[in-house]
C-alpha cells in the first residue's frame, strides 16, 4: 500500500491510500494516522480511498481504530471515495455510514 499525505492551508490533513489495506499494511496506516495527528495538528483528518483496490477485515478494523484515535484527539474524521470491493465490504460490515459521515 502507498499512502500520500498532504495538509491544506485550512487545517485539513489528507491521507490518500492506494493498493491494499490489509494485515500487511494496517500497521503502516496506523503509523501514518499518528504522524498526521502529531505533526499537522489538523482540525480534520480525511482518509481518501479512491485508489484503494482491496480492504479486508483487518483494514476495516484499522479504519475504525483510526476514527476512534482521531476523535479522541478532538479532530474531525471522515473517509471519502470508497469504491468497488472496499465500498461493498464497508457496507456489509455496517461501517460505511459511520466512516463517511460528514
C-alpha positions in Angstrom: 0.0 0.0 0.0 1.1 3.5 -0.7 0.0 6.5 1.5 0.2 10.0 0.3 0.0 12.7 3.0 -0.8 16.3 2.5 -2.0 19.3 4.6 -4.1 22.1 3.1 -3.9 25.6 4.4 -7.2 25.3 6.3 -6.1 22.6 8.9 -7.3 19.6 6.9 -4.9 16.7 6.7 -5.5 14.1 4.0 -4.1 10.6 3.7 -4.7 9.1 0.3 -4.4 5.3 0.2 -3.6 3.2 -2.8 -3.3 -0.5 -3.2 -4.4 -2.8 -0.4 -5.3 -2.1 3.2 -5.0 -5.5 4.9 -2.9 -7.3 7.6 0.3 -6.5 5.8 -0.3 -2.7 5.7 -2.6 -1.9 8.6 0.3 -1.0 10.9 1.8 1.4 8.3 -1.6 3.0 8.0 -1.9 3.4 11.8 1.6 5.0 11.9 0.7 7.5 9.2 -2.5 8.5 11.1 -0.5 9.0 14.3 2.1 11.0 12.4 -0.5 13.2 10.7 -2.1 14.0 14.1 1.2 14.7 15.8 2.9 16.7 13.1 0.0 18.5 11.4 -2.3 19.1 14.4 -5.2 19.2 12.0 -8.8 20.1 12.8 -9.9 17.4 10.3 -8.3 14.2 9.0 -9.7 12.8 5.7 -8.9 9.3 4.5 -9.2 9.2 0.7 -9.8 5.6 -0.6 -10.3 6.5 -4.3 -7.2 4.4 -5.3 -7.7 1.6 -2.7 -8.2 -1.6 -4.6 -8.7 -4.0 -1.6 -9.7 -3.8 2.1 -10.2 -6.9 4.3 -11.5 -7.2 7.8 -8.1 -6.1 9.2 -8.3 -3.0 7.0 -11.8 -2.2 8.2 -10.6 -2.6 11.8 -7.7 -0.2 11.0 -10.2 2.4 9.7 -12.5 2.1 12.7 -9.5 2.3 15.1 -8.2 5.3 13.2 -11.6 7.0 13.6 -11.5 6.3 17.4 -8.0 7.7 17.8 -8.7 10.8 15.7 -11.9 11.6 17.5 -10.2 11.1 20.9 -7.9 13.9 19.9 -11.0 16.1 19.2 -10.2 16.1 15.4 -13.0 15.5 12.9 -12.6 12.3 10.8 -14.1 11.2 7.5 -13.4 8.6 4.9 -14.1 9.7 1.3 -14.3 7.9 -2.1 -14.6 4.3 -1.1 -15.2 2.3 -4.3 -15.8 -1.2 -5.5 -14.9 -4.0 -3.2 -13.9 -1.6 -0.5 -17.2 0.1 -0.5 -19.0 -3.2 -0.5 -17.0 -4.5 2.4 -17.7 -1.3 4.4 -21.4 -1.5 3.6 -21.7 -5.2 4.6 -19.8 -4.7 7.8 -22.0 -1.8 8.7 -19.3 0.9 8.9 -19.9 2.8 5.6 -22.2 5.4 7.1 -20.2 5.8 10.3 -16.9 6.3 8.5 -18.2 8.5 5.7 -20.4 10.8 7.7 -19.8 14.5 7.5 
